[in-house]
Amino acid sequence: MAEDRSTGPFGPALSLYFDASGLYGPDNATPTSAAVGFLAESGTTTHVERSLSVDAFVSSAHLEYRARLEAVRAVTDRDGRIASLHVHGDADAVIRAVDPDRPATAGDRIARDRVATIREAVDPIPVVTYRVVDRGENGRAHRLARAGHR
């Protein structure tokens, strides 16, 4: 039986992109809607792509943590192993806090709990990397986040 070379014996190497979107009222202070979007792909194959509405949020930073958490859940809930996960996002503080190789700590208990949950979820994956990207490189995740508004 021939080996599936798209995934190898240990599953795919996935690139994961995430983003969040908040809409505000005319005063630009009252939140009216929140959503997250993410996708995971390997090469030209998209394995997961989602837009989700979020009922309540505290800040845009909390939304970014939520986007990262939902993305990790979607990827790790898949059947099969993942050889590597390469996380990309335009939320520098979230990337720094989640990456165990960086000396950053999330600012409050909710964010720290999400960081712990994210790290636990990716722990079985042999290689996990994190990279901050600009909005242009994260455009598809951004569009998915914007599409999640009700």
VENKA-V350807 format. One record per backbone hydrogen bond with DSSP energy under -0.5 kcal/mol. NH is the residue of the N-H (numbers start at 1). CO is the residue of the C=O. If there is no record, write none. Layout:
nh->NH co->CO
nh->NH co->CO
This chain:
nh->5 co->3
nh->7 co->4
nh->8 co->4
nh->11 co->8
nh->12 co->81
nh->14 co->12
nh->14 co->84
nh->15 co->41
nh->16 co->14
nh->16 co->86
nh->17 co->39
nh->18 co->88
nh->19 co->37
nh->21 co->35
nh->23 co->33
nh->25 co->30
nh->28 co->25
nh->31 co->29
nh->32 co->23
nh->33 co->23
nh->34 co->54
nh->35 co->21
nh->36 co->52
nh->37 co->19
nh->38 co->50
nh->39 co->17
nh->40 co->48
nh->41 co->15
nh->42 co->45
nh->45 co->42
nh->46 co->44
nh->47 co->40
nh->47 co->45
nh->48 co->40
nh->50 co->38
nh->52 co->36
nh->54 co->34
nh->63 co->59
nh->64 co->60
nh->65 co->61
nh->66 co->62
nh->67 co->63
nh->68 co->64
nh->69 co->65
nh->70 co->66
nh->71 co->67
nh->72 co->68
nh->73 co->69
nh->74 co->70
nh->75 co->71
nh->76 co->72
nh->77 co->73
nh->78 co->75
nh->83 co->12
nh->84 co->12
nh->85 co->127
nh->86 co->14
nh->87 co->85
nh->87 co->129
nh->88 co->16
nh->89 co->131
nh->90 co->18
nh->92 co->90
nh->95 co->91
nh->96 co->92
nh->97 co->93
nh->98 co->94
nh->99 co->95
nh->100 co->98
nh->102 co->99
nh->104 co->102
nh->112 co->108
nh->113 co->109
nh->114 co->110
nh->115 co->111
nh->116 co->112
nh->117 co->113
nh->118 co->114
nh->119 co->115
nh->120 co->116
nh->121 co->117
nh->122 co->118
nh->123 co->119
nh->125 co->122
nh->126 co->82
nh->127 co->83
nh->129 co->85
nh->131 co->87
nh->133 co->89
nh->137 co->134
nh->138 co->134
nh->139 co->136
nh->142 co->138
nh->143 co->139
nh->144 co->140
nh->145 co->141
nh->146 co->142
nh->147 co->143
nh->148 co->144
nh->148 co->145
nh->149 co->146
